[in-house]
Amino acid sequence: MRPTLPHWSGTLAAKAAAFITVMCCALAALLGVLVHVQVTNQTVGQARDQALQRLTQATERYEAGDSLKRGAGVDPEGLPRPLRTLAVGGDRGTMVADFQGRPMMWAAGPADGDRALAVAVDYSQQARTIQGLDRAILWSSGLAIGATLLVGAFAVTRVTRRLHTTARVARRISAGDLDARVNDPRTDPATKAPARPQDEVAAVAAALDSMASSLQGKLLAEQRFTADVAHELRTPLTGLHAAAELLPPSRPTELVRDRVAALRTLTEDLLEISRLDTGRERLELDTELLGPLAQRVVRGAGSDTEVRVVRDVAVETDRRRLERVLGNLVANAHKHGRGPVALTVDGPVVTVRDHGDGFPEYLLAHGPQRFRTEGGAKGHGLGLTIALGQAEVLGARLEFGNAPEGGAVATLRLAAE
């Protein structure tokens, strides 16, 4: 199984920090190795030349029969075995090895018989130089990585902060706040300076603001169109309703009156939706007991709906709007579901349940959609849309779901006193 990474590891800042760290470490390691190899080669080369020079001098004194200086001798103590083997074989060579706790640069060459002439040069100072260089490389690499991380984190944080602002504005727009804008200073012609060119984040912010403005214009035009159409239809429908009432009783008259009533209901629903879309609805708050209110809604609907009051509670709400929400939920349960239909009050939670086929998948995923119904059902598909809009005005939460044993369940959660 793949390990579960923490949430922060997927952020742009974490990825940028990881990338900067890896690149800095790789660059520091490469430069450190190059400097170490170069200085070590130079230091070892100088010590080797010095040792070979002393070996030449010692060889001349040995061949002349003179006594050898200190640090030179034939098969001296501490001479590394590989180097002695090389010298006995007739070659000259050098090697660094510890002798009496100190690093020494040995140089050896052939002497008479199976013996080796060797000299030892103190290598402590060169070893300390290389160790000091390695420590300096480590410290400077750590400081460089830390400074680069700080600078990189500052630069990346500025970018991610602007991206978070853009994402937050996008979420506000998707939630219905069409006035939300990023207003990035790099995209505003009034504040944009020539020294601050527009980057990719600014381009995304500008595209989001442009999309929001276009979307807002189209939605406002749609709202005005809906309101204007509904308003213009009221006058002829009123006359048509009055004319239908004057028709003699007959089956065609009943059909005409039924269709006129349906048109009037649709017109009023369109007007109500247009008012909800504007977001300027005002509440008329009062304290209401949910149990009696639910019973009034059921009696007014004239439907066979069971009212169950598990726990009654008083809520501060707009009675007319709450009755509208519950009435639409009950009407939808009878129209698109099957009985028995039950309305349950359990504290500030009101549930409307039927035993039909349940809500369709699109509604559960995206909420009610205007004028959309499933399976050829009757109706214009505005009841649940109006219920959801009125619930938002009330500050309540309306949720749609299906019961495990079948049937649609609409749950309205109100704020109790």
Salt bridges, closest charged atoms under 4 A:
ASP75 OD1 - ARG84 NE 3.07
ASP112 OD1 - ARG115 NH2 2.92
ASP122 OD2 - ARG102 NH2 2.24
ASP134 OD1 - HIS36 ND1 2.61
ASP177 OD2 - ARG172 NH2 2.75
ASP184 OD2 - ARG162 NH2 3.23
ASP184 OD1 - ARG186 NH1 3.90
ASP199 OD2 - ARG162 NH1 2.75
GLU245 OE2 - HIS241 NE2 3.82
GLU254 OE1 - ARG251 NH1 3.24
ASP258 OD2 - ARG259 NH2 2.63
GLU268 OE2 - ARG234 NE 3.48
ASP269 OD1 - ARG324 NH2 2.81
ASP269 OD2 - HIS380 NE2 3.40
GLU272 OE1 - ARG324 NH2 2.61
ASP277 OD1 - ARG370 NH2 2.78
GLU281 OE2 - ARG321 NH1 3.00
GLU288 OE1 - ARG296 NH2 3.66
GLU288 OE2 - ARG319 NE 3.92
GLU306 OE1 - ARG308 NH2 3.18
ASP318 OD2 - ARG321 NE 3.32
GLU323 OE2 - ARG296 NE 3.59
GLU323 OE2 - ARG319 NH1 3.30
ASP346 OD1 - ARG311 NE 3.88
ASP357 OD1 - ARG338 NH2 3.38
GLU374 OE2 - ARG372 NE 3.31
GLU399 OE2 - ARG397 NE 2.73
GLU399 OE1 - ARG413 NE 3.35
GLU405 OE2 - ARG353 NH1 3.50
